[in-house]
Amino acid sequence: MSKATVWFMDARSRRFLESTAIKGLQILEHSGWLDHLKQGDIVAVKTHMGEAYNVGYLRPIIVRTFVDALKERGCKPFVTDTTTMPYHPWISRTLAVDHLETANRNGLTTAPWAVQSSSQMAGWEQTM
C-alpha cells in the first residue's frame, strides 16, 4: 500500500488572498485531484453541516469554493453528509428532514444536498 499525501495549511489569514477558502482551493488544485475528473462527472462533496445553533462545522464559503471549482470543470457536484444517532435531546441530524433544515439554516445551500442515512446506508433525499 502506498503512503497517502496529507496536505496542511495555516488557517490564519492576514489578508484576503490568505483566506481559508482560497488556501483550500489552492491545495485542491495543487494536489492534482481535479485532473482525474472529466466533464459531466457527478461528484460528492462530503462535509459536516453542523448541529443547530452550533458553529463547529466547515464554513459555507469553503464548500461553495470547492463546488464552484467543480462546476467550472463541467462536473455536477452535490453536497452530502450522514445522519447520526441521537446523543443529546437537541440533536438535529438524526432524521434526514431535520438534517436538511439544519444545513439550510447554517447556510450550506451551494449545491443539491443528499443525506445518507447512517442507520440504513441507503436511499437519499435532495433539496436546493
N, C-alpha and C positions, 0 to 999 in steps of 0.2 A: 504494500500500500504506500502510495506517495505521500509526502508531507503536504499538509494544507498551508496555503499562504493566508496569513491573517493581516488585515490592514487596520491601522490605528490612526487616529487623528486627535489633535488637541481640540476640545470642544469650546475653548475660549476664543473669542474674536475681538479684535481691536478696531476693525473697520469692516465695511460692507463685504468686500471680497474675501473675508475670512469667516463668513457666516457658516454655521453648521451645515446648512443646506448646500451651499456652494462647495464646501470641503467634501461633503458626502458624494456630490456629483463628480467631483474630480477623482475621488477614489474609484467610483463606479467606472468611469471612463478609462482611468489608468490601468485598472485590473484586467481589461480585455474581455470581460464577461459579456459586454454588449455585442462584441464581434461574433458571438455564437448565435445571435438572433437573426431572424430574417423577417421581411415584411409579411404581416398577416399573422405572426405568431401570437398566441394568446398567452399572456404572462401574468402569473400571480405575484402580487406584491404583498408579502406576509408582514403584518405589523401587529402591534399590541395597541388596541384602541383605547385602553384605559377603562377605569371604572367611572361611574357617575360621580361628579364632584371631586375628582382626583386629577392631579396634574402629572402623574408618573407614567407618561406614555410618549411615544415618538411624536414630535410636533407635526401638525398637518403640513406645514411648508416643506418639510423634508420629504414626506410621502409624495406631495404634489411635484416636487422637483424630480423624483425618480419616475413618477407616472408620465410627466411631460417628456422626459428623455426617451422613454419607451415609445410614446406616441410619435415623437419626431422621427423615429426609425421605422415607423409604419406598423408597430406592434399594437395589440389590443390588450392593454393592461386592465386588471381588476384588483381590488384590494381585498385581502382575506385575513381572517383571524379565526380562532376556535373558541367555542363556548367553554365554560368551566363549571366544575361542581360548586355548589354554594358553600362558601366558607364563612360567611357572616350575613346578617339579616339585610344588608343594603347592597348585596351583590347585583350587578347589572349586566352580567354576561352569562347567565345560566340558560335563558331562552333566546333563540335567535332574534325574535322580535324586539326584546329588550336590548340585546346586543347592538342591533342596527340603530335603535333610538339613541343609545349612548354614543355610538360612532358619529351620528349626525350632530348631537349636542356638543361633542368635542371637536367638531369642525372637519372630520375626516370624510369629506364628500367629493374627493378629487376624481373618483372613478367609480364604476359599479362595485358593490360590495358582495362578497359571497361568504357566508358564515358556515363553517364546518362544525357540525355537532360533535362534541367530544364524547358523548355517550353512544352515538350511532356511527360516527365517522362516515356518514353517507349523506345524501341529499344536500341541498343548499338553497338559500334564499338570496334575493338580489334587490337592490334599491339604487336609486340615482342620487 
